[in-house]
Amino acid sequence: MDNAHCGTTWSEQNGGRVKVDVVIIGAGAAGLMCAIAAGERGRRVLLVDHANKAGKKILMSGGGRCNFTNLGVTPDHYLSANPHFSKSALARYTPGDFIALVEEHRIAYHEKELGQLFCDDSSKQIVRMLLDECAAAGVTVETRCGVQAVRKTPQGFSLTTTRGEVNAESLVVASGGLSIPSMGASGLGYELARQFGHNVLATRPGLVPLTLSGKHQEHYRDLAGVALPVVQASVGKQSFRAALLFTHRGISGPSVLQISSYWQPGDDLRIDLLPDQDAAIWLTQQRLARPVAELKTVLADRLPKRLAQRLCEQWFESRPMRQYREAELVEIGGQINAWSVTASGTEGYRTAEVTLGGVDTDELSSSSMQSKRVPGLYFIGEVVDVTGWLGGYNFQWAWASGQAAGEVA
């Protein structure tokens, strides 16, 4: 899906120099939304991106069906050094607002689970919708256009790009984070923030599989592909209840991706393998009901067989249930309900869905996303220190923050 306006006009305009009202760096979810909002106000908007097409992260999201929002969005679903920062934008552009746009374009969608909304057909429909809205608002979209330098001018900003020079009154940085570099992610947004005197909080991968090492990896390595439909993963007081998947390098699945945003090296990660059951009581009942059955056989009634066998090989010593004292079953049950996993790290930005940290929100207006340091400069989307949970929350932040900036830029 190559985009319109792909670069034949620049060299024809004033020797490669273009003057617009608003230039937006990054044609992802936030950048496209901002462009639409600004264009609808009659602003002359130029959207530039070094990638070969707009909305690449949208296209690959949700298994190609784009989990475009979540019905249950609240500020509590976001991580930030300032947990109150996201409130204004999220309140003014809601999931219902984006759903109305989707319905206006007659895109069929469904709720998968936990308020997560997906396209029935393809994420290409969302990108097409946004590009059509850009076209209707008079926005020029230039892909394959890298930004080489940015400087402040008395009139606004001057950008040196691979297509020529751009001058604009307002500059919106929507260049995303560091996650999935194979999709073209870069640290450009953070570099620009620092250039203009902004503090950038430490970044790290979020919504990412966790890795194991040494004996911890050896215990689980050959369980790769084994899945549990429901576990509860916890770090401190934060927990998530969803599926878990063993991988060749560690653990993944929605529960692990969610908790990874809260986990840091050295943190105690615990997995409740039977979150709907007090395992100690259940095992005690099984000892009475099935005295000759071995522990591994009993556990395999509730857990994948390979996992049940591994637990018994490494930790529990499987024998007939009648041979266990009640205190032993209580101890085993306690471990099943709070299985300790020693993670060594994450899979990194290569597979991370988001980047935690980013441009410090203390230096941005929560209502407009404008810099408090440099008038006319805005930061939106993932480049800002606001990171959502898995399940459509990050897209909603992109729509809301993009709309907030587009209404005033």
LOVEXFI-907078 format. One record per residue (C-alpha): residue in one letter; x, y negated, z negated; chain. Coordinates in Angstrom, 1 decimal. Layout:
BEGIN
- residuo|east|north|up|cadena
- a|X|Y|Z|A;
...
***
This chain:
BEGIN
- residuo|east|north|up|cadena
- m|0.0|0.0|0.0|A;
- d|2.1|-2.8|1.2|A;
- n|0.8|-6.3|0.3|A;
- a|-0.3|-9.2|2.5|A;
- h|1.9|-12.3|2.9|A;
- c|5.1|-10.2|3.0|A;
- g|7.6|-12.8|4.0|A;
- t|7.3|-14.2|7.5|A;
- t|6.2|-17.6|6.4|A;
- w|9.1|-18.7|4.1|A;
- s|11.7|-19.4|6.7|A;
- e|9.2|-21.4|8.7|A;
- q|8.4|-23.8|5.8|A;
- n|10.8|-26.6|5.3|A;
- g|13.9|-24.7|5.9|A;
- g|13.0|-21.9|3.5|A;
- r|11.8|-24.2|0.7|A;
- v|8.4|-23.8|-0.8|A;
- k|6.5|-26.1|-3.2|A;
- v|3.6|-24.7|-5.2|A;
- d|1.9|-25.5|-8.5|A;
- v|2.5|-22.2|-10.2|A;
- v|5.1|-19.5|-9.5|A;
- i|4.7|-16.1|-11.2|A;
- i|7.5|-13.6|-11.5|A;
- g|6.2|-10.1|-11.5|A;
- a|3.3|-8.6|-9.5|A;
- g|2.2|-6.2|-12.2|A;
- a|-1.1|-6.2|-14.2|A;
- a|-0.4|-9.4|-16.1|A;
- g|1.0|-11.3|-13.2|A;
- l|-1.8|-10.4|-10.8|A;
- m|-4.4|-11.3|-13.5|A;
- c|-2.7|-14.7|-14.1|A;
- a|-2.5|-15.4|-10.4|A;
- i|-6.2|-14.8|-10.0|A;
- a|-7.2|-17.1|-12.9|A;
- a|-4.8|-19.9|-11.8|A;
- g|-5.9|-19.6|-8.1|A;
- e|-9.5|-19.8|-9.0|A;
- r|-8.8|-23.2|-10.6|A;
- g|-7.6|-24.4|-7.3|A;
- r|-3.9|-24.1|-8.2|A;
- r|-1.5|-23.3|-5.4|A;
- v|0.0|-20.0|-6.7|A;
- l|2.9|-17.9|-5.5|A;
- l|3.4|-14.5|-6.9|A;
- v|6.9|-12.9|-6.3|A;
- d|8.2|-9.4|-7.1|A;
- h|11.4|-7.6|-6.1|A;
- a|9.5|-4.3|-5.7|A;
- n|8.1|-3.2|-2.3|A;
- k|4.5|-3.3|-3.4|A;
- a|2.4|-5.0|-6.1|A;
- g|1.0|-3.1|-9.1|A;
- k|3.4|-0.1|-9.0|A;
- k|2.9|0.7|-12.7|A;
- i|-0.8|0.5|-12.2|A;
- l|-0.6|2.9|-9.3|A;
- m|1.1|5.6|-11.4|A;
- s|-0.8|5.2|-14.6|A;
- g|-3.3|7.6|-16.0|A;
- g|-2.2|10.4|-13.7|A;
- g|-3.0|8.2|-10.7|A;
- r|-6.5|7.2|-12.0|A;
- c|-5.5|4.2|-14.1|A;
- n|-6.6|4.1|-17.7|A;
- f|-7.5|0.4|-17.2|A;
- t|-8.9|-0.5|-20.6|A;
- n|-10.3|0.9|-23.8|A;
- l|-13.8|0.2|-25.2|A;
- g|-12.4|0.0|-28.8|A;
- v|-9.7|-2.7|-28.4|A;
- t|-8.9|-4.6|-31.5|A;
- p|-5.7|-6.5|-32.6|A;
- d|-5.0|-3.5|-35.0|A;
- h|-4.1|-1.4|-31.9|A;
- y|-1.0|-3.5|-31.2|A;
- l|2.5|-3.6|-32.7|A;
- s|4.1|-7.0|-33.1|A;
- a|6.3|-8.9|-35.6|A;
- n|3.2|-11.2|-35.8|A;
- p|0.1|-8.9|-35.9|A;
- h|-2.2|-12.0|-35.6|A;
- f|-0.7|-13.3|-32.3|A;
- s|-2.8|-11.1|-29.9|A;
- k|-6.2|-12.1|-31.5|A;
- s|-6.9|-15.2|-29.5|A;
- a|-6.2|-13.8|-26.0|A;
- l|-7.9|-10.5|-26.8|A;
- a|-11.0|-12.3|-28.1|A;
- r|-11.4|-14.5|-25.1|A;
- y|-10.9|-11.8|-22.4|A;
- t|-12.5|-8.6|-23.5|A;
- p|-12.7|-5.0|-22.1|A;
- g|-16.3|-6.0|-21.1|A;
- d|-14.9|-8.8|-18.9|A;
- f|-12.6|-6.5|-17.0|A;
- i|-15.3|-3.8|-16.7|A;
- a|-17.6|-6.5|-15.1|A;
- l|-14.9|-7.1|-12.5|A;
- v|-14.5|-3.4|-11.9|A;
- e|-18.3|-3.0|-11.4|A;
- e|-18.4|-6.1|-9.2|A;
- h|-16.0|-4.3|-6.9|A;
- r|-18.1|-1.1|-7.1|A;
- i|-15.3|1.0|-8.5|A;
- a|-16.7|4.1|-10.2|A;
- y|-15.2|4.9|-13.6|A;
- h|-15.7|7.2|-16.6|A;
- e|-14.9|7.4|-20.3|A;
- k|-12.4|10.2|-20.9|A;
- e|-12.1|10.2|-24.7|A;
- l|-11.7|7.7|-27.5|A;
- g|-13.0|4.8|-25.4|A;
- q|-10.4|5.3|-22.6|A;
- l|-11.8|4.2|-19.3|A;
- f|-10.4|5.7|-16.0|A;
- c|-11.2|5.4|-12.3|A;
- d|-13.2|8.3|-11.0|A;
- d|-11.2|8.2|-7.8|A;
- s|-7.8|6.4|-7.7|A;
- s|-5.7|3.7|-9.4|A;
- k|-5.2|2.3|-5.9|A;
- q|-8.7|0.9|-6.2|A;
- i|-7.7|-1.3|-9.2|A;
- v|-4.6|-2.7|-7.3|A;
- r|-6.8|-3.3|-4.2|A;
- m|-9.4|-5.1|-6.3|A;
- l|-6.7|-7.4|-7.8|A;
- l|-5.1|-8.1|-4.5|A;
- d|-8.5|-8.9|-3.0|A;
- e|-9.2|-11.2|-5.9|A;
- c|-5.8|-12.9|-5.3|A;
- a|-6.6|-13.3|-1.6|A;
- a|-10.0|-14.8|-2.4|A;
- a|-8.3|-17.3|-4.8|A;
- g|-5.8|-18.3|-2.2|A;
- v|-2.8|-16.7|-4.0|A;
- t|0.3|-15.9|-1.9|A;
- v|1.8|-12.5|-2.8|A;
- e|5.5|-12.0|-1.8|A;
- t|6.9|-8.5|-2.5|A;
- r|10.5|-7.5|-1.8|A;
- c|11.5|-10.9|-3.1|A;
- g|14.1|-10.9|-5.8|A;
- v|14.7|-13.8|-8.1|A;
- q|18.4|-14.8|-8.3|A;
- a|18.4|-17.9|-10.4|A;
- v|16.0|-20.2|-12.2|A;
- r|16.6|-23.8|-13.4|A;
- k|14.6|-26.5|-15.0|A;
- t|13.9|-29.7|-13.0|A;
- p|12.2|-33.0|-13.8|A;
- q|9.2|-31.8|-11.8|A;
- g|9.1|-28.3|-13.2|A;
- f|11.2|-25.4|-12.1|A;
- s|13.3|-24.4|-9.1|A;
- l|13.8|-20.7|-8.2|A;
- t|16.5|-19.3|-5.9|A;
- t|15.1|-16.1|-4.4|A;
- t|16.1|-13.7|-1.7|A;
- r|13.5|-15.4|0.5|A;
- g|14.5|-19.0|-0.1|A;
- e|14.0|-21.7|-2.7|A;
- v|10.7|-22.2|-4.6|A;
- n|9.8|-25.3|-6.6|A;
- a|6.8|-25.3|-9.0|A;
- e|5.3|-27.3|-11.8|A;
- s|4.7|-24.1|-13.9|A;
- l|6.7|-20.8|-14.2|A;
- v|5.0|-17.7|-15.6|A;
- v|7.3|-14.8|-16.5|A;
- a|5.4|-11.5|-16.1|A;
- s|8.3|-9.3|-15.2|A;
- g|7.5|-6.5|-17.7|A;
- g|9.9|-4.6|-20.0|A;
- l|12.6|-2.0|-19.6|A;
- s|10.5|1.1|-19.4|A;
- i|10.6|3.4|-16.3|A;
- p|13.6|1.8|-14.5|A;
- s|13.0|4.1|-11.5|A;
- m|9.9|1.9|-10.9|A;
- g|12.1|-1.2|-10.8|A;
- a|12.0|-2.3|-14.4|A;
- s|14.7|-4.8|-15.5|A;
- g|15.6|-7.1|-18.2|A;
- l|15.0|-10.3|-16.1|A;
- g|12.3|-11.6|-18.4|A;
- y|14.4|-11.3|-21.5|A;
- e|17.3|-13.0|-19.7|A;
- l|15.1|-15.9|-18.7|A;
- a|13.7|-16.2|-22.2|A;
- r|17.2|-16.5|-23.6|A;
- q|18.2|-18.9|-20.9|A;
- f|15.5|-21.3|-22.0|A;
- g|16.3|-21.0|-25.7|A;
- h|13.8|-18.3|-26.8|A;
- n|14.5|-15.6|-29.3|A;
- v|14.1|-12.1|-28.0|A;
- l|13.4|-9.4|-30.6|A;
- a|15.3|-6.1|-30.4|A;
- t|13.7|-3.9|-27.7|A;
- r|13.3|-0.1|-27.8|A;
- p|11.3|2.5|-25.9|A;
- g|7.7|3.1|-27.0|A;
- l|5.1|5.7|-26.1|A;
- v|7.9|8.1|-25.4|A;
- p|8.7|11.8|-26.0|A;
- l|10.9|12.6|-29.0|A;
- t|14.1|14.7|-28.7|A;
- l|15.6|17.3|-31.0|A;
- s|19.2|18.3|-31.3|A;
- g|21.4|21.1|-32.8|A;
- k|19.6|23.8|-34.7|A;
- h|16.3|21.9|-34.6|A;
- q|16.3|22.1|-30.8|A;
- e|17.4|25.7|-30.9|A;
- h|14.4|26.6|-33.0|A;
- y|11.9|25.2|-30.4|A;
- r|13.7|25.2|-27.1|A;
- d|12.1|28.4|-25.7|A;
- l|8.6|27.1|-26.7|A;
- a|8.7|24.6|-23.8|A;
- g|5.3|24.4|-22.3|A;
- v|3.5|25.5|-25.4|A;
- a|0.7|23.1|-26.3|A;
- l|-1.5|22.5|-29.3|A;
- p|-4.8|20.8|-28.5|A;
- v|-5.1|19.0|-31.8|A;
- v|-2.4|18.1|-34.4|A;
- q|-1.9|15.1|-36.6|A;
- a|1.5|13.4|-36.3|A;
- s|2.5|11.1|-39.1|A;
- v|5.3|8.7|-40.0|A;
- g|4.7|6.9|-43.3|A;
- k|1.1|5.8|-43.6|A;
- q|0.6|5.8|-39.8|A;
- s|-0.8|8.9|-38.2|A;
- f|-2.3|10.0|-34.8|A;
- r|-4.5|12.9|-34.1|A;
- a|-4.2|14.3|-30.6|A;
- a|-2.5|17.0|-28.5|A;
- l|1.2|18.1|-28.9|A;
- l|3.4|19.7|-26.3|A;
- f|6.8|21.4|-26.8|A;
- t|9.4|20.4|-24.1|A;
- h|12.9|21.7|-23.3|A;
- r|14.4|18.8|-25.1|A;
- g|11.9|18.2|-27.9|A;
- i|8.2|17.4|-28.4|A;
- s|5.7|15.3|-26.4|A;
- g|2.0|15.0|-25.9|A;
- p|-0.4|12.1|-26.8|A;
- s|0.1|12.5|-30.6|A;
- v|3.9|12.3|-30.3|A;
- l|3.8|9.4|-27.7|A;
- q|1.6|7.5|-30.1|A;
- i|3.7|8.0|-33.2|A;
- s|7.0|7.4|-31.3|A;
- s|6.2|3.7|-31.4|A;
- y|6.3|3.8|-35.2|A;
- w|9.1|6.3|-35.6|A;
- q|12.8|5.2|-35.9|A;
- p|15.9|7.4|-36.4|A;
- g|15.9|8.8|-39.9|A;
- d|12.2|8.5|-40.4|A;
- d|10.4|11.5|-41.9|A;
- l|8.1|12.9|-39.1|A;
- r|5.4|15.3|-40.2|A;
- i|3.0|17.3|-38.1|A;
- d|-0.2|18.8|-39.4|A;
- l|-0.6|21.9|-37.3|A;
- l|-4.1|22.6|-38.6|A;
- p|-5.6|19.1|-39.2|A;
- d|-9.2|20.5|-39.6|A;
- q|-8.2|23.0|-42.2|A;
- d|-6.6|23.3|-45.6|A;
- a|-4.2|26.0|-44.5|A;
- a|-3.5|27.3|-48.1|A;
- i|-7.2|27.9|-48.7|A;
- w|-7.6|29.5|-45.3|A;
- l|-4.6|31.8|-45.8|A;
- t|-5.8|32.9|-49.2|A;
- q|-9.2|33.8|-47.7|A;
- q|-7.5|35.7|-44.9|A;
- r|-5.5|37.8|-47.5|A;
- l|-8.8|39.0|-48.9|A;
- a|-10.5|39.5|-45.5|A;
- r|-7.6|41.0|-43.6|A;
- p|-5.1|42.5|-46.2|A;
- v|-3.2|44.7|-43.7|A;
- a|-2.9|42.1|-41.0|A;
- e|0.5|40.5|-40.7|A;
- l|1.0|36.8|-41.3|A;
- k|2.1|36.2|-37.6|A;
- t|-1.1|37.8|-36.4|A;
- v|-3.3|35.7|-38.7|A;
- l|-1.5|32.5|-37.7|A;
- a|-2.0|33.4|-34.0|A;
- d|-5.7|33.1|-34.6|A;
- r|-5.3|29.3|-35.1|A;
- l|-1.9|28.5|-33.4|A;
- p|-0.4|29.5|-30.0|A;
- k|1.0|33.0|-30.4|A;
- r|4.6|32.0|-29.5|A;
- l|4.6|29.3|-32.1|A;
- a|3.1|31.6|-34.7|A;
- q|5.8|34.1|-34.0|A;
- r|8.6|31.5|-34.2|A;
- l|7.3|30.1|-37.5|A;
- c|7.5|33.5|-39.0|A;
- e|10.9|34.3|-37.4|A;
- q|12.5|31.2|-38.7|A;
- w|10.7|30.3|-42.0|A;
- f|7.9|32.5|-43.3|A;
- e|9.0|36.1|-42.9|A;
- s|5.9|37.9|-41.6|A;
- r|4.5|40.8|-43.6|A;
- p|1.0|42.2|-44.4|A;
- m|-1.2|39.5|-46.0|A;
- r|-1.7|41.6|-49.2|A;
- q|2.0|41.4|-49.9|A;
- y|1.9|37.6|-50.4|A;
- r|1.3|36.1|-53.8|A;
- e|-1.1|33.2|-53.9|A;
- a|1.7|30.8|-54.7|A;
- e|3.5|31.9|-51.6|A;
- l|0.5|31.3|-49.4|A;
- v|-0.1|27.9|-51.0|A;
- e|3.5|27.0|-50.1|A;
- i|3.2|28.3|-46.5|A;
- g|-0.1|26.5|-46.1|A;
- g|1.4|23.3|-47.4|A;
- q|4.2|23.5|-44.7|A;
- i|1.6|24.2|-41.9|A;
- n|-0.3|21.1|-42.9|A;
- a|2.8|18.9|-43.2|A;
- w|5.4|20.5|-40.9|A;
- s|8.6|18.5|-41.1|A;
- v|10.2|17.8|-37.7|A;
- t|13.7|16.2|-37.6|A;
- a|13.8|14.2|-34.3|A;
- s|17.2|13.0|-33.2|A;
- g|16.0|10.3|-30.7|A;
- t|13.7|9.6|-27.8|A;
- e|13.8|10.3|-24.1|A;
- g|14.6|6.6|-23.7|A;
- y|13.4|4.0|-21.2|A;
- r|13.5|6.6|-18.4|A;
- t|10.1|8.1|-19.5|A;
- a|8.9|5.5|-22.0|A;
- e|5.5|4.0|-21.0|A;
- v|6.2|0.7|-22.7|A;
- t|8.9|-1.4|-24.3|A;
- l|8.6|-2.5|-27.9|A;
- g|9.9|-5.9|-29.0|A;
- g|10.6|-8.7|-26.6|A;
- v|10.0|-12.5|-26.5|A;
- d|9.3|-13.7|-30.0|A;
- t|5.7|-14.7|-30.3|A;
- d|6.6|-17.4|-32.9|A;
- e|7.8|-19.5|-30.0|A;
- l|4.6|-19.1|-27.8|A;
- s|1.1|-20.5|-28.0|A;
- s|-1.3|-17.7|-28.8|A;
- s|-4.1|-19.3|-26.9|A;
- s|-2.2|-20.1|-23.6|A;
- m|1.1|-18.1|-23.8|A;
- q|3.0|-21.3|-23.1|A;
- s|6.4|-21.8|-24.5|A;
- k|6.7|-24.1|-27.5|A;
- r|10.2|-25.0|-26.4|A;
- v|9.8|-25.6|-22.6|A;
- p|6.5|-27.2|-21.3|A;
- g|5.2|-25.4|-18.2|A;
- l|7.0|-22.1|-19.1|A;
- y|4.8|-19.0|-19.9|A;
- f|5.5|-15.4|-20.9|A;
- i|2.8|-12.8|-20.5|A;
- g|2.3|-9.0|-20.6|A;
- e|4.9|-6.5|-21.7|A;
- v|7.8|-8.9|-21.8|A;
- v|6.2|-10.4|-25.0|A;
- d|6.5|-8.8|-28.4|A;
- v|3.0|-7.3|-28.3|A;
- t|2.8|-3.5|-27.6|A;
- g|-0.4|-1.5|-27.6|A;
- w|-1.2|2.1|-28.4|A;
- l|-1.7|4.8|-25.7|A;
- g|-5.1|4.7|-24.1|A;
- g|-5.6|1.5|-22.0|A;
- y|-4.6|-1.0|-24.7|A;
- n|-1.5|-2.2|-22.9|A;
- f|-3.5|-2.9|-19.7|A;
- q|-6.0|-4.9|-21.8|A;
- w|-3.2|-7.0|-23.2|A;
- a|-2.0|-7.6|-19.7|A;
- w|-5.4|-8.7|-18.5|A;
- a|-6.0|-10.9|-21.6|A;
- s|-2.6|-12.5|-21.7|A;
- g|-2.6|-13.1|-18.0|A;
- q|-6.0|-14.7|-18.1|A;
- a|-4.9|-16.9|-21.0|A;
- a|-1.9|-18.3|-19.1|A;
- g|-3.8|-18.5|-15.8|A;
- e|-6.5|-20.7|-17.3|A;
- v|-4.0|-23.5|-18.1|A;
- a|-0.8|-23.0|-16.0|A;
***
